[in-house]
Amino acid sequence: MTALLGRDDQALSRVPDQARHPWLSVATQRFGQTTALSQLLLGATLGFGMSFWDAFIALTIGAVLLNAVAIAVGVIGQREGLSTAILTRWTGFGHAGSAVLGLIIALSCTGWFGVQTGLAGATLAGVAGVLPAPVWSLLFGIAVTVIAACGVRWMAWTSYVAVPAFLALLLWLVLTNVNDVSAAIAGPAPGPPIGMLTAITLVTGSFIVGAAVAPDMTRFNRTEWDVVKQTVLGITLGEWVIGLAGVVLARGVGTTDVMGVISSSGGWIGALIVVTAVLKINDWNLYSASLGIVNLVDAVFAMRISRAQVTVMVGCAGSFLAAAGIVNQFSHFLVLLGVVFPPVAGIMVAEYYVVRRWRNEIISTRPHVPRSAPSWVPVTVVVWPAAALVGELLPFGQSSVNSLVLAFALYVSAGRLDLLRMRTRRATNRKVVGEAKAA
């Protein structure tokens, strides 16, 4: 039955060497994640309130910060071949903490899947004029669900088609709407000024969730150097190419209403811009959501369920929510969920590279998964929410970076004080699930 629905993609086990992908294949998908409509809108916001070169600096600094986070946690995923939620069992969170994180990942990614599916449906309905938006949302959502259920290989081919198509359409959008590109670059900002710190905050906040869950993707990389190459290429070019396109567009037309510009650009061209932009990130939203739920069910109920089957169920649910327009009412809640991800990366990096309380356990069991993990880690129960809250409230710095650095520092301090020994009994996995075979 699983084979009919799609691929499991080692949802609860390590990705074996024979199932790893060439770095360019994974890099294309990483680039596809950062070349989204949200990035174009971000660039337009910066371009409306900053000079071109100030916006370039903000995008570059933000890319450096995002690269650092994504590479640090991504290398862990590559070395161990495990998804983010599974990894957290031995990188500071334990069984219970990984279950909570899996739920948060599932809610966040499913929510954004629904939001973007609704956007694509509304755009297609406006162009086609033959079916209402809810029907288009369902059709688009089901199509993405099939791709995500079939696994990373199908998602890679989707990126091979959607990424170049989106870039070509985006170039056409800029050239047809901006009469003088050089004047748009050299001229003053048309809107209220935006400070550099605020701009960097916007850039890092736009992709910090994707950076924090990097192991979901990097577990398919063959080497650590592949992780570095794909991350630097994917994130940096995504920030520069798409972000700067938004900057030029906003300065050239004198507005941040990029969606209005796309809509007025005419018919199916505008629709294809939206569809290609949404398609190459929405399959990863659904994919990460399915991994989070698989981990949740395994950690809480000791049951192993098919990732492909979960993808179908979650994708259908997200598509129906998008069609009903319900998911848009929770956009503020989805933004709030994003606050909890930066401390997760900080704790993972602190445990794996510095404290190493459970590192030997996860390394020594390769290519299998350890039989047991700490049931929960009391220190993390305190550090995780405290870092997220304080990072948001500090009157200086960038909130995502603040919370990540604070979580790292607090967890390392707890390790140095030997507080990590204060934990509950160990939770035993239902069985060793790390058989090294491709699904």
Buried (B, 14 or more C-beta within 10 A) or exposed (E): EBEEBBBBBBBBBBBBEEBBBBBEBBBBBBBBBBBBBBBBBBBBBBBBBBBBEBBBBBBBBBBBBBBBBBBBBBBBBBBBBBBBBBBBBBBBBBBBBBBBBBBBBBBBBBBBBBBBBBBBBBBBBBBEEEEEBBBBBBBBBBBBBBBBBBBBBBBBBBBBEBBEBBBEBBEEBBEEBBEEBEEBBEBEBBBEEBEEEBBBBBBBBBBBBBBBBBBBBBBBBBEBEBBBBBBBBBBBBBBBBBBBBBBBBBBBBEBBBBBEBBBEBEEEBBBBBBBBBBBBBBBBBBBBBBBBBBBBBBBBEEEBBBBBBBBBBBBBBBBBBBBBBEBBEBEEEBEEBBBBBBBBBBBBBBBBBBBEBBBEBBBEBBBBBBBBBBBBBBBBBBBBBBBBBBBBEEEEBBBBBBBBBBBBBBBBBBBEEEBBEEBEEEBEBEEEBBEBEBB
